[in-house]
Amino acid sequence: MTSGRLGREWTEYYRAVQGRPPRALFLEMLDQFKAAGLDLAGAQAVDLGCGDGIETALLLQAGWRVLAVDQQPEAIALVRERVPPEHAAHLQTLVTPFQDVEFPPSFLVFAGYSLPFCPPERFPVLWERVARAILPGGYFVGHLFGDRDGWAGAPDVTFFSRAGAEALFSQFELKTFREVDDVRPSALEGPKRWHVYEIIARKSGVMAEP
């Protein structure tokens, strides 16, 4: 599947992933926070490419304030349906391509399979904004596509060599950097080669109180 086709079929995509569990990397992040004794209730997070909002809802449940960003209005509608009224005051939503966002200062930017769908010519500016927004001691958690991915060559998707991906994190301590290269189904088609970097990275510096 090309990203262009994916962009035209979000309704089908959301139907296909309805009821999915939280991303495994997101749960790994929560485990790392717990092991480190981090109490981040009240901290600001960004869910970049929030999709159906399951990770947004879990962050709100844990006491975070969340900006949920997606370029698809349907995604934001799903997020608002998922979030109970008692958490709605801590939720902000934004319908826009995420490469156009000026991010608030944040302790967490979570980007579950979203950053690769920024066109390559716009990725450097997007990444600069993401890295700048993360406060000292804060975290980036998300996925990047490797250059052996089955979609490699799609003109509006960004891919990295391992060295290129690692180079993005010069300001960070890599807590998890896992390279996955396998064949498994995608949401809207049969088996596909996935070459993905799974990343949990802590920005250098001393974390202030949320």
Buried (B, 14 or more C-beta within 10 A) or exposed (E): BEBEEBEEBBEEBBEBEEEEEBBEBBEBBBEBBEEEEBEBEEBBBBBBBBBBBBBBBBBBEBBBBBBBBBBBEBBBBBBBEBBEEEBEEBBEBBBEBBBEBEBEEBBBBBBBBBBBBBBBEBBEEBBEBBBEBBBEBBBBBBBBBBEEBBBEEBEBBBBBEBEBBBEBBEBBEEBBBEEEEEEEEBBBEEEBBBBBBBBBBBBEEEBEEB
